[in-house]
Amino acid sequence: MKKKLLWCVAAVTAACTVLSACSAKNIGDSNSIGGVVTPPPASEPDWAGDGDPGYVYGDIIEQSFKNTKNEPSSYFSLDRNTATYSIVRSRIENGYNIDPLSVRVEEMINYFNYDFAAPEDKAVGVSAYLADCPWNSDNKLMMAGIKTSEINLSGLNSNYVFLIDVSGSMAGTDRIGLAKTGVYELLKNLGENDCVSLVTYASGVNTVLEGVECTEDGKSRIQSAVQQLKASGATNGGDGLERAYRIAGERFIEGGNNRVIIISDGDFNAGINNPDYLKIFIQDKAKSGVYLSVIGVGMGNMRDDMLETLATCGNGNYAYLDNETEAKKVFCEELGGTLKTVAKDAKAGVTFTENVEKYRLIGYDTKIISEDDFNDEDADTGEIGSNLSVVALYEIVLSDSADGKLADVEIKYKDVTGEGEISESVSAQVYTYTPASDDLTFAGCVAEFGLILRQSEYKGSASYGGVIQRLGQLQDYIADDVYKKEFINLVDKASENAARRR
C-alpha cells in the first residue's frame, strides 16, 4: 500500500468506523445524511477583531534552524498551492487582522510567476540563486527555482467533474457567485475533446449533468445548468466527493486528463466533517488515478483546514477565489497549472556542506518528509501542474571560512506528460559565488511580508518599510506584472492597517 506522507495520519478505529459507514451508504440522487461526526468547537483566537469573519485553520509548527553537523539534509514535499495569498489579501483589503495560522509562507511566494529557466527535455527544471538575507544581514538567502514544462491542453482528452457546494453557507456573490464565475471562465477554454460532469451537494447529492461534450451546444447546456444553481441546506461534502469520483472513474480516459474540481467553503457539517477522518477518506480516492483541484470561496465560515486536507492528501492543488479577477487567473491564465499535472509525487532534497553552519527552510511547514520517503519511489508526495514556478527558500548561516559549494539541490518526481509514469530527477548546486536575481529579491520581499504576518520568531528585523523599500528597487521587473504590482499595494494596506491598530 502506498505510504501517505506529510501530516496524513494513520487510521484509528473510530475513523475507520465512520469511513465504513460513509462508504457503505447507497448514494442516490437524493441521499439521506450519514452519521455526523462533530469536531470540537474552535476557540476564539486572541488575534480576532475588527469583525473577523471566522476562518478555521489547521495547526502549523514553524521550522527552526538546523545544525548542519547534526542534520545536513532537508527533505520536503513540493506542490504549488496558492490559497494563503488570496485569503490574506481578502482579509487585509477588508481591514481584518491576520491569524498567524493562516499564513503558509510558501503559498504566498508561489502565488507569483518567476522567470526561471524552462526545462528543455524533462517535465521539471531547477536553478539556484543566492543573496544577502533582507531581515538578517549576517545570513544569506538561498533559493531553488523550479519550473515545469508547458502542456497544450487542447491536444488532450479531458474528463472534468465539477463538484459544487450548494449548501446554505455558499449563498452570496462571494461564494456561489464566484463558483459560477470559475466554471464560466473554464468553459471558454474547453474544446470538443473535453467532457464535463456537474455534481452538487448540500443536504444530499445531485448529479446535474454527466459527460456533456464541450461542443457549442454542450457549453450552453453546462452554462445554463450552472446559472440555475442556488444555495440552501446542510453540507454533505463526503457523499459529494464519493459521487464525483465515481463519475470520474466511470468516464476515465486512459492517457487523458481526469480531474475532480471541488468548489466549496469547506464547511462540511454533515457526513465526514473532521479533518482527520477526511484525510483517510480522500487518500483512498487518490488511488483512483483521478487528480483533484480544490477551489475555496467564501467568508464567514471558511474551513481552510478541510480544503487543505483535501488538496494535500488527494493528489491535488488548492487555490482560493476572493474575487472575479482571481477566478480568471486560476481558470484562464493558469489553466494548465490548475488542471494538468506534469510532475507527480514531487519532492525536494537539499544537502548542505560544511560551508553552511545552520539552515532554515522557509515555509513548507506541513510538508516535511523523511530521507526514507525522499528515496522511496512509492511515497506519495506533491503534484505540480503545467507551466508553473515553484520556489524553495532557505535562510542559511555560513561558516566562518565558507568558500565554494554550499548545497546540492535535488528534485525527484514522476513525469506524467507521456504514457505512463517515468521517475526522473533534476539537480542544481549552490556556491558562495552563485549570483542573486530579481526573482530572488522579489521572493525575499514576499517571504519577509509572510514572516511579519506569521508573527514568526525568525523574522529578525523584518518590517513593512523594508519590504516597500526593496520593492521600489524592482520597478522595471514588476512593471508588466499586474499581480506583482498589486502586491505593492497590499503591503501598503497591511502597513496602514497595522498603524491604525497601534
C-alpha positions as CSV (number, residue, x, y, z in Angstrom):
1,M,0.0,0.0,0.0
2,K,1.2,3.4,-0.9
3,K,2.6,5.3,2.1
4,K,0.9,8.6,2.6
5,L,3.2,11.4,3.8
6,L,3.2,14.7,5.5
7,W,0.6,15.0,8.2
8,C,-1.8,12.3,6.8
9,V,-2.2,10.2,10.0
10,A,-2.8,6.5,10.3
11,A,-6.4,5.3,10.6
12,V,-7.8,5.0,14.1
13,T,-10.6,2.6,15.0
14,A,-13.2,5.3,15.3
15,A,-12.2,6.8,12.0
16,C,-12.4,3.5,10.2
17,T,-15.9,3.0,11.6
18,V,-17.1,6.4,10.4
19,L,-15.4,5.9,7.0
20,S,-17.0,2.5,6.5
21,A,-20.4,3.9,7.3
22,C,-19.9,6.7,4.7
23,S,-18.6,4.3,2.0
24,A,-21.4,1.8,2.5
25,K,-24.1,4.3,2.0
26,N,-26.3,3.9,-1.0
27,I,-25.7,7.2,-2.9
28,G,-28.7,8.1,-4.9
29,D,-29.9,11.4,-6.3
30,S,-31.5,12.2,-3.0
31,N,-29.2,11.0,-0.2
32,S,-30.0,10.7,3.4
33,I,-27.4,12.3,5.7
34,G,-24.9,9.9,7.1
35,G,-23.6,9.7,10.7
36,V,-22.5,13.1,11.8
37,V,-19.1,13.5,13.4
38,T,-18.9,16.7,15.4
39,P,-15.5,18.3,15.6
40,P,-14.5,20.1,18.9
41,P,-15.6,23.7,18.9
42,A,-12.9,26.2,17.7
43,S,-11.8,28.5,20.4
44,E,-11.8,32.2,19.7
45,P,-8.3,33.2,18.8
46,D,-6.7,36.2,20.6
47,W,-5.9,37.8,17.3
48,A,-9.5,38.1,16.2
49,G,-11.2,41.5,16.0
50,D,-12.5,44.2,13.7
51,G,-15.3,41.9,12.5
52,D,-13.2,38.8,12.0
53,P,-15.1,36.6,9.5
54,G,-14.2,33.3,11.3
55,Y,-12.0,31.2,9.2
56,V,-10.8,27.9,10.6
57,Y,-7.2,26.8,10.0
58,G,-5.0,23.8,10.8
59,D,-2.0,23.9,13.1
60,I,1.4,24.9,11.7
61,I,4.7,24.3,13.6
62,E,7.3,26.6,12.0
63,Q,10.6,25.1,11.0
64,S,13.6,26.0,13.2
65,F,17.2,26.4,12.3
66,K,19.0,23.0,11.9
67,N,22.7,22.5,12.7
68,T,24.4,21.1,9.5
69,K,26.8,18.9,11.5
70,N,23.8,17.0,13.1
71,E,21.3,17.2,10.2
72,P,23.0,18.1,6.9
73,S,19.9,17.3,4.7
74,S,16.4,18.7,4.4
75,Y,13.5,17.0,2.7
76,F,10.0,18.2,1.8
77,S,7.1,17.6,-0.5
78,L,6.6,20.0,-3.4
79,D,3.3,21.5,-4.6
80,R,2.1,24.8,-5.9
81,N,-0.9,25.8,-3.7
82,T,-1.7,29.5,-3.6
83,A,-4.7,29.7,-1.3
84,T,-2.9,31.5,1.5
85,Y,-2.1,34.6,-0.6
86,S,-5.7,35.1,-1.7
87,I,-7.1,34.6,1.8
88,V,-4.6,37.0,3.3
89,R,-5.3,39.5,0.5
90,S,-9.1,39.5,1.1
91,R,-8.6,39.9,4.9
92,I,-6.1,42.8,4.5
93,E,-8.3,44.6,2.0
94,N,-11.3,44.3,4.4
95,G,-9.3,45.6,7.3
96,Y,-9.2,42.3,9.3
97,N,-6.4,41.0,11.5
98,I,-4.4,38.1,10.2
99,D,-4.4,34.8,12.0
100,P,-0.8,33.6,12.1
101,L,-2.0,30.0,11.4
102,S,-3.5,31.2,8.1
103,V,0.0,32.1,6.7
104,R,1.7,29.3,4.9
105,V,4.6,31.3,3.6
106,E,5.5,29.1,0.6
107,E,1.9,29.6,-0.7
108,M,2.4,33.3,-0.7
109,I,5.7,33.1,-2.5
110,N,4.4,30.6,-5.0
111,Y,1.4,32.7,-5.9
112,F,3.6,34.6,-8.4
113,N,5.3,33.6,-11.6
114,Y,9.0,33.8,-11.9
115,D,11.4,33.9,-14.8
116,F,13.2,30.6,-14.1
117,A,14.7,28.7,-17.0
118,A,12.2,26.3,-18.5
119,P,13.2,22.6,-18.7
120,E,14.5,21.5,-22.1
121,D,13.9,17.8,-22.2
122,K,12.2,17.0,-18.9
123,A,9.0,18.0,-17.1
124,V,10.9,19.9,-14.4
125,G,13.9,22.2,-14.3
126,V,15.7,23.7,-11.3
127,S,18.1,26.6,-10.9
128,A,19.7,28.2,-7.9
129,Y,20.3,31.7,-6.6
130,L,22.0,33.3,-3.5
131,A,21.7,36.8,-1.9
132,D,22.0,38.5,1.5
133,C,19.1,37.9,3.8
134,P,17.0,41.0,4.0
135,W,15.8,40.6,7.6
136,N,19.2,39.3,9.0
137,S,22.3,40.9,7.4
138,D,24.5,38.2,8.9
139,N,22.8,35.5,7.0
140,K,22.2,34.5,3.4
141,L,19.0,33.7,1.5
142,M,19.3,30.7,-0.8
143,M,16.6,30.0,-3.5
144,A,15.9,26.9,-5.6
145,G,13.7,28.0,-8.5
146,I,11.7,25.2,-10.1
147,K,9.9,25.4,-13.4
148,T,7.6,22.9,-15.1
149,S,7.1,22.2,-18.7
150,E,4.2,23.7,-20.6
151,I,1.5,21.3,-21.9
152,N,-1.1,22.3,-24.5
153,L,-4.4,21.2,-23.1
154,S,-6.1,21.5,-26.4
155,G,-4.4,18.3,-27.5
156,L,-5.7,16.3,-24.6
157,N,-8.9,14.5,-24.0
158,S,-10.1,15.8,-20.7
159,N,-12.7,14.4,-18.2
160,Y,-13.7,17.1,-15.7
161,V,-16.2,16.5,-12.9
162,F,-17.2,19.7,-11.2
163,L,-18.3,19.2,-7.6
164,I,-20.0,22.4,-6.4
165,D,-21.1,23.0,-2.8
166,V,-24.7,24.5,-2.9
167,S,-25.3,24.4,0.8
168,G,-26.7,27.4,2.7
169,S,-23.3,28.6,3.7
170,M,-22.5,29.2,0.0
171,A,-25.1,31.8,-0.5
172,G,-23.8,35.1,-1.9
173,T,-21.9,36.6,-4.7
174,D,-18.5,35.9,-3.0
175,R,-19.4,32.2,-2.7
176,I,-21.7,30.5,-5.2
177,G,-21.4,33.6,-7.4
178,L,-17.6,33.1,-7.7
179,A,-18.1,29.3,-8.2
180,K,-20.2,30.1,-11.2
181,T,-17.7,32.6,-12.5
182,G,-15.0,30.0,-12.2
183,V,-17.0,27.5,-14.3
184,Y,-17.8,30.1,-16.9
185,E,-14.1,31.0,-17.2
186,L,-13.1,27.4,-17.7
187,L,-15.7,26.7,-20.3
188,K,-14.2,29.4,-22.5
189,N,-11.0,27.3,-22.8
190,L,-12.5,23.8,-23.3
191,G,-12.8,22.1,-26.6
192,E,-14.7,19.3,-28.2
193,N,-12.2,16.7,-26.8
194,D,-13.3,17.6,-23.3
195,C,-16.4,16.5,-21.4
196,V,-17.9,18.0,-18.2
197,S,-20.0,16.5,-15.5
198,L,-21.6,18.5,-12.8
199,V,-22.4,17.2,-9.3
200,T,-23.8,19.4,-6.5
201,Y,-24.1,18.7,-2.8
202,A,-25.9,20.2,0.2
203,S,-28.0,18.0,2.5
204,G,-28.0,15.5,-0.3
205,V,-26.1,14.9,-3.6
206,N,-27.4,15.6,-7.1
207,T,-25.9,14.7,-10.5
208,V,-26.9,17.7,-12.6
209,L,-25.0,16.7,-15.7
210,E,-22.9,13.8,-16.7
211,G,-20.4,13.5,-19.5
212,V,-21.5,16.5,-21.6
213,E,-19.2,17.1,-24.5
214,C,-17.9,20.7,-24.8
215,T,-19.4,21.5,-28.2
216,E,-21.0,24.9,-28.6
217,D,-24.4,23.4,-27.7
218,G,-22.8,21.4,-24.8
219,K,-21.2,24.5,-23.3
220,S,-24.6,26.3,-23.5
221,R,-26.2,23.4,-21.7
222,I,-23.5,23.4,-19.0
223,Q,-23.6,27.2,-18.5
224,S,-27.4,27.1,-18.2
225,A,-27.3,24.4,-15.6
226,V,-24.6,26.3,-13.6
227,Q,-26.6,29.5,-13.8
228,Q,-29.6,27.9,-12.1
229,L,-27.7,26.7,-9.0
230,K,-29.0,28.1,-5.7
231,A,-27.6,27.6,-2.2
232,S,-29.5,26.0,0.7
233,G,-29.3,23.2,3.1
234,A,-26.5,21.4,5.0
235,T,-23.1,20.4,3.6
236,N,-22.6,16.7,3.0
237,G,-19.2,17.0,1.3
238,G,-18.1,13.4,1.8
239,D,-21.0,12.0,-0.2
240,G,-20.5,14.6,-2.8
241,L,-16.9,13.5,-3.2
242,E,-17.9,9.9,-3.4
243,R,-20.3,10.7,-6.3
244,A,-17.8,12.9,-8.1
245,Y,-15.0,10.3,-8.0
246,R,-17.4,7.6,-9.1
247,I,-18.4,9.5,-12.2
248,A,-14.8,10.4,-13.0
249,G,-13.9,6.8,-12.7
250,E,-16.8,5.6,-14.9
251,R,-15.7,8.1,-17.6
252,F,-12.0,7.7,-17.0
253,I,-9.9,8.4,-20.2
254,E,-6.7,6.3,-20.4
255,G,-3.9,8.7,-21.2
256,G,-6.2,11.6,-20.8
257,N,-6.7,14.3,-18.2
258,N,-9.1,13.1,-15.5
259,R,-9.9,15.5,-12.6
260,V,-12.4,16.4,-10.0
261,I,-12.8,20.1,-9.3
262,I,-14.4,20.9,-6.0
263,I,-15.6,24.4,-5.3
264,S,-16.6,25.0,-1.6
265,D,-16.1,26.9,1.5
266,G,-15.1,23.7,3.2
267,D,-17.8,23.9,5.8
268,F,-18.6,20.1,5.9
269,N,-21.3,20.0,8.6
270,A,-22.9,16.6,7.6
271,G,-21.3,13.3,6.9
272,I,-17.5,13.5,7.2
273,N,-16.7,16.8,8.9
274,N,-13.5,16.1,10.8
275,P,-10.1,16.8,9.1
276,D,-8.5,13.6,10.4
277,Y,-11.3,11.4,9.0
278,L,-11.3,13.3,5.8
279,K,-7.6,12.5,5.3
280,I,-8.3,8.8,5.4
281,F,-11.3,9.2,3.1
282,I,-9.5,11.3,0.4
283,Q,-6.3,9.2,0.5
284,D,-8.4,6.2,-0.7
285,K,-9.9,8.3,-3.5
286,A,-6.5,9.5,-4.7
287,K,-5.6,5.9,-5.6
288,S,-8.1,6.0,-8.5
289,G,-5.7,8.0,-10.7
290,V,-8.1,10.9,-10.8
291,Y,-6.4,14.2,-9.8
292,L,-8.1,16.9,-7.7
293,S,-8.4,20.7,-7.8
294,V,-9.7,22.4,-4.7
295,I,-11.1,25.8,-5.1
296,G,-12.0,27.7,-1.9
297,V,-14.5,30.5,-1.7
298,G,-16.4,32.5,0.9
299,M,-16.0,34.3,4.2
300,G,-17.9,33.7,7.4
301,N,-17.3,30.0,8.0
302,M,-14.4,29.2,5.7
303,R,-12.8,25.8,6.6
304,D,-9.3,26.3,5.2
305,D,-8.2,23.2,7.2
306,M,-10.6,21.0,5.4
307,L,-9.8,22.3,2.0
308,E,-6.0,22.0,2.5
309,T,-6.5,18.4,3.8
310,L,-8.3,17.6,0.5
311,A,-5.6,19.0,-1.7
312,T,-2.6,17.6,0.3
313,C,-4.0,14.1,0.7
314,G,-5.8,13.8,-2.6
315,N,-3.1,14.4,-5.2
316,G,-4.4,17.9,-5.6
317,N,-3.8,21.7,-5.7
318,Y,-5.5,24.4,-3.7
319,A,-6.4,27.9,-4.7
320,Y,-8.8,30.4,-3.1
321,L,-11.1,32.8,-5.1
322,D,-11.6,36.1,-3.3
323,N,-12.8,38.0,-6.4
324,E,-13.6,37.5,-10.1
325,T,-10.0,38.5,-11.1
326,E,-8.7,35.6,-9.1
327,A,-11.2,33.3,-10.8
328,K,-9.9,34.3,-14.2
329,K,-6.3,33.8,-13.0
330,V,-7.0,30.3,-11.8
331,F,-9.3,29.1,-14.6
332,C,-7.9,31.0,-17.5
333,E,-4.4,32.4,-17.1
334,E,-3.1,29.4,-15.2
335,L,-5.4,26.8,-16.7
336,G,-2.7,24.2,-17.4
337,G,-1.2,24.7,-13.9
338,T,-4.6,24.3,-12.3
339,L,-5.9,21.4,-14.4
340,K,-3.0,19.4,-15.8
341,T,-0.4,17.7,-13.5
342,V,3.0,17.2,-15.2
343,A,5.1,16.2,-12.1
344,K,3.6,13.7,-9.7
345,D,5.0,12.7,-6.3
346,A,7.3,15.7,-6.5
347,K,9.7,16.3,-3.6
348,A,12.9,18.2,-2.8
349,G,16.1,17.1,-1.1
350,V,18.7,19.7,-0.1
351,T,22.1,18.6,1.3
352,F,24.4,21.3,2.8
353,T,28.1,21.2,3.0
354,E,30.4,22.2,5.9
355,N,30.4,25.7,4.5
356,V,27.0,26.1,6.0
357,E,26.7,26.2,9.8
358,K,22.9,26.3,10.1
359,Y,19.9,26.5,7.8
360,R,16.2,27.1,8.0
361,L,13.6,26.1,5.4
362,I,11.1,29.0,5.0
363,G,7.6,27.6,4.7
364,Y,6.6,24.1,3.7
365,D,6.0,23.5,7.5
366,T,3.2,21.0,6.8
367,K,5.1,19.2,4.1
368,I,8.3,17.9,5.7
369,I,9.2,14.3,4.8
370,S,11.9,11.9,5.9
371,E,15.0,10.8,3.9
372,D,13.4,7.4,3.5
373,D,10.3,9.0,2.0
374,F,12.5,11.0,-0.3
375,N,14.2,7.9,-1.6
376,D,11.1,5.8,-1.8
377,E,9.6,5.9,-5.3
378,D,6.2,4.7,-3.9
379,A,6.0,7.5,-1.4
380,D,3.0,9.8,-2.2
381,T,4.1,13.4,-2.1
382,G,3.1,16.6,-4.1
383,E,1.8,17.3,-7.6
384,I,2.8,20.3,-9.8
385,G,0.9,21.5,-12.8
386,S,1.9,22.7,-16.2
387,N,4.0,25.8,-16.8
388,L,4.3,26.8,-13.2
389,S,7.0,28.3,-11.0
390,V,7.7,26.8,-7.5
391,V,10.1,28.4,-5.0
392,A,12.0,26.9,-2.1
393,L,13.8,29.4,0.1
394,Y,16.4,28.8,2.9
395,E,17.9,31.2,5.3
396,I,21.4,30.0,5.9
397,V,24.3,30.8,8.3
398,L,27.7,30.4,6.6
399,S,30.7,29.0,8.4
400,D,33.5,31.5,9.2
401,S,35.7,30.2,6.4
402,A,33.0,29.4,3.9
403,D,34.3,29.1,0.3
404,G,32.9,27.0,-2.6
405,K,29.9,24.7,-2.6
406,L,27.1,25.4,-0.1
407,A,24.5,22.9,-1.1
408,D,23.2,20.3,-3.6
409,V,19.6,20.6,-4.5
410,E,17.8,17.5,-6.0
411,I,14.2,17.4,-7.2
412,K,12.5,14.0,-7.6
413,Y,9.2,13.4,-9.4
414,K,7.3,11.2,-11.8
415,D,6.9,12.6,-15.3
416,V,3.3,12.1,-16.3
417,T,3.4,14.1,-19.5
418,G,3.5,11.0,-21.7
419,E,2.2,7.5,-21.5
420,G,2.7,6.0,-18.1
421,E,4.9,7.4,-15.3
422,I,8.6,7.9,-15.6
423,S,10.7,8.6,-12.4
424,E,13.0,11.5,-13.0
425,S,15.3,13.8,-11.0
426,V,17.0,17.2,-11.7
427,S,19.6,18.9,-9.6
428,A,21.5,22.2,-9.1
429,Q,24.3,23.3,-6.9
430,V,24.8,26.5,-4.8
431,Y,28.2,28.1,-4.3
432,T,29.4,31.1,-2.4
433,Y,29.6,32.9,-5.7
434,T,26.2,31.9,-7.0
435,P,24.5,35.1,-8.2
436,A,21.3,36.8,-7.0
437,S,18.4,37.7,-9.3
438,D,15.4,40.0,-9.4
439,D,13.3,36.9,-8.9
440,L,15.1,36.2,-5.6
441,T,14.8,39.8,-4.5
442,F,11.0,39.7,-5.1
443,A,10.6,36.3,-3.5
444,G,12.5,37.6,-0.5
445,C,10.1,40.5,-0.2
446,V,7.1,38.2,-0.2
447,A,8.8,35.9,2.3
448,E,9.6,38.8,4.6
449,F,5.9,40.0,4.4
450,G,4.8,36.5,5.2
451,L,7.1,36.3,8.2
452,I,5.6,39.6,9.6
453,L,2.1,38.3,9.1
454,R,3.1,34.9,10.5
455,Q,4.5,36.7,13.6
456,S,7.5,34.5,13.1
457,E,10.1,34.2,15.8
458,Y,12.6,34.2,13.0
459,K,11.5,37.5,11.4
460,G,14.6,39.3,12.6
461,S,14.5,43.0,11.5
462,A,11.6,42.4,9.0
463,S,9.4,45.4,8.5
464,Y,6.8,46.6,6.1
465,G,9.0,49.6,5.4
466,G,11.9,47.4,4.4
467,V,9.7,45.4,2.1
468,I,8.3,48.5,0.4
469,Q,11.8,50.0,0.0
470,R,13.1,46.9,-1.8
471,L,10.1,46.6,-4.0
472,G,10.8,50.2,-5.1
473,Q,14.1,49.0,-6.5
474,L,12.3,46.5,-8.7
475,Q,10.1,48.8,-10.7
476,D,11.3,47.6,-14.1
477,Y,10.9,43.9,-13.0
478,I,7.4,44.5,-11.7
479,A,6.2,46.9,-14.4
480,D,4.5,44.3,-16.7
481,D,3.1,42.0,-14.0
482,V,-0.3,43.1,-12.6
483,Y,-0.1,40.7,-9.6
484,K,3.3,41.9,-8.5
485,K,2.2,45.5,-8.8
486,E,-0.9,44.6,-6.7
487,F,1.5,43.1,-4.1
488,I,3.0,46.6,-3.5
489,N,-0.5,48.0,-2.8
490,L,-1.2,45.1,-0.5
491,V,1.9,45.7,1.6
492,D,1.0,49.4,1.8
493,K,-2.5,48.5,3.0
494,A,-1.2,46.0,5.6
495,S,1.1,48.7,6.9
496,E,-1.7,51.1,7.2
497,N,-3.9,48.6,9.0
498,A,-1.1,47.9,11.5
499,A,-0.5,51.6,12.1
500,R,-4.2,52.1,12.7
501,R,-4.2,49.4,15.4
502,R,-1.2,50.9,17.3
